[in-house]
Structure formats: structure tokens, C-alpha cells
């Protein structure tokens, strides 16, 4: 994600911070899947007892009435014997739930949908849950004051999910550690376009409506899913090595977006040289004309970053770096977000050097010498402490500074091997800071303990001599 300086946002029909930060569990133990997986920053997000394999989302959105009619088919594996389990769904009305074709009882409390199957689920069994639901999707206000979820625009909806907004439009296991494949069938009025992750399989017009079918075959965390709807200029092409590109741009942002997006193939080639093979089967971008309350620039939605207005070239560099760091290799918990943002910020630094600007060391030096911004040292990037810090300045800037110190410690040859080997080892899976530290230590004889203790976990501004 790329943040702008935060502005205060007015109250909306939003999920309260208290719900995000409190835990919620189904009664009983052992056979009742828990609500909340114990995330250190967002303990109420996610659910225990099962692992999702696939989401099939069928969405019909009436743009004029701002109403959604939807069915979610969720294929999962039971990780324990279950008499009940929970899904995250904020707002919206549930009209029916089935498990393996049989009607299931369900209850609602906060953003938890508790499902009680007609038959108990055995550990190791695959099961299919179908949820029929609908209503007016809500946007959310995050703990840091920014807006996400299903955000209405002048011509549709801007749909972004970090960290929790996916549950405003589909039920799921809403935590980064549960990744799955996706199919989207999105029906909208015929003059509108619906853009989702992965590749467009078909587009059909019937009875005044357009239906777009998208398939995302590589595992994806819920926060990276989108189903953005609007009147877009759509351009399809391929890179020189055959990777399909799908770019959808709101006409109001088209002129300002043209030059940065023209460099997308070049950026992909350059980043592939640094980080290894591009991890997905397509790429692209969604540029929307968003409400003023959207106080961030972009989000790394998988395969197609979503931009809240015409992007800068360096923002495209940042969001495409996330395809490796954040999307393919996803953090195990929200505390590990620096593994996303530190790498993407460092990619910006490398790009600036590539374009003839400052070197990463010069970037580091400028930030270290800057005594005006104490926010940079407000908390350690490896331990943000509070949910509202998950996208704070230290996660980005000091996260990148950790990498520059690592580069100095291990040398360029080892460092650039790490940039390729880390996303290769954990491709399509999850990893945390401890695993990254161990990964780096295995590749050098230098003792990295003090480096990570000071720069990743140390409080305040680390002491450092030029």
C-alpha cells in the first residue's frame, strides 16, 4: 500500500475499531471453530478450525440502487473436528447457508457469521459452504482513520481490502495467513466494467446487463481481492515475454495515468531482474476516480494494483514490488507488514538510483539525518504495537533502512541473492520476521543479531556512525 498523509475522516457506516481489536469466539471448545486467530494487531480477524482452498463469488451489483445480491461458495478443509465454524462478514443480510448441499443454521454477532452444519465435520475433510447474502455494502474506517472496503464512487464502487475491508463484500476467513484461489462472476449494468484479480475468462451482455468472469489461480489473501466497478477505458496487451496485461483507467484519470502506466512492462522486467520470476500469470492496474475521503494512493491488490487516482511512476514501482513482497510472499500476521512495505519502499530507492537519482545509501543518510520527522522513530517496524500503526512511517521508511543496513552487513552479492531467493523460497505462502532473520543469517558468516535487534526491534533512533 502507498499512503498519503492522513486526513481526518468523517464517521461512516463503518466497522468500529473496537470490533477489530476485540476477540470473539463461538461457545464451547474443541469442536467449535474459533472466531479470531490471535493476530497481535487485529485479534478478531480470521477464524480457526479450517483452511480455505477456494472462493467462488457470484456478485450482482445494481449501481443505481447501490445494492448487491451475491452468493459465495467457499471450499475449505477442516483442521479439526467441527460442530460449528465462523466466517467474517460485516453488514449485509444473510438469507441462507448450506454446507455440502444441506441447509445449515447460522447466527450473526458483530462481523462474525457462525455456521452450524447439519452434520459435524471431521478433521481433514473438505467441505463446501454456500452463503446467499445481499444488501448495501458498507465502507470501513480503519484504526488509522483511512477508508477501505466497498467504497461508492460516482460511477460504481472502489473496492479495497487492507487490512479488513474484504468482509464488507464477501464472507471469508479474513486473515493474511489463509490464502486461497478465487473465481469471480460479477454482473453489472451493461455500460459498466467489473475488474477483479487474475485473468478475464469471459464477458457477456444479456438483458441489459454485462457479466464478467475472472479467474485467479494463484493463492491470494482476502485483503488482496477486489471487484472494482465503474466506467473504465480498458487496454489489454502483453509484455515482450508474453505476460498478459489488463489496465482499466477511469477516463477522468486517463491523461495523467498514461506515461506512468506505459512504463509498466519496463518496470516488470526491471523488477523481475531484481526479485526473480514474476509470480503470477497476469499483471495490470486499476485507476479509479475516487472520493476525497480516500486518503491513500494505492493498494497492492494481487495482479492489478488499485490506484486512487493517476499514479506516479514510483508508485507503480512500489505496488508492483508488492506482487513479490506481500502478495506472493504474504506475512503470517499484520505485525510482519514491514516485510511488505520495507521491501516495496526499498524498491523505490533502487528505482531512483536506476533513474539517475540518489543511491539507497543516500536515501538512508537523508532519513537518518532528518531531525524534523520524529514519527520515523515512533516505534520499531518489527513490532508496531497497535493496529493504527500497521501502515505507519516506520513500517515503510525504517523497514527500508533495515534492508540497507543488511546490505552493508552482508555485501551486495549476498544481499541481491536474498532479494531473489527469499520470494522464491516462500512463493505463494506466508512468512514472518523470524523466518526472514534466519533466512538471512544462513547466507552470511556475519552475526546479524545486533543489526536486527537495533533496526528492526529497537525503540527510538538507533545509534549509528557514518
Beta strands, then each sheet from edge to edge (+ up, - down):
strand 1: 2-3
strand 2: 50-62
strand 3: 67-78
strand 4: 85-88
strand 5: 93-99
strand 6: 102-103
strand 7: 105-109
strand 8: 112-116
strand 9: 126-135
strand 10: 139-141
strand 11: 147-153
strand 12: 156-160
strand 13: 179-189
strand 14: 193-196
strand 15: 199-206
strand 16: 209-221
strand 17: 227-230
strand 18: 232-238
strand 19: 244-250
strand 20: 282-287
strand 21: 296-299
strand 22: 304-307
strand 23: 330-331
strand 24: 430-431
sheet 1: 1+ 21- 22+ 20+ 19+ 18-
sheet 2: 6+ 5- 9+ 3- 2+ 13+ 16- 15+
sheet 3: 4+ 8- 7+
sheet 4: 10+ 11- 12+
sheet 5: 14+ 17-
sheet 6: 23+ 24+
end
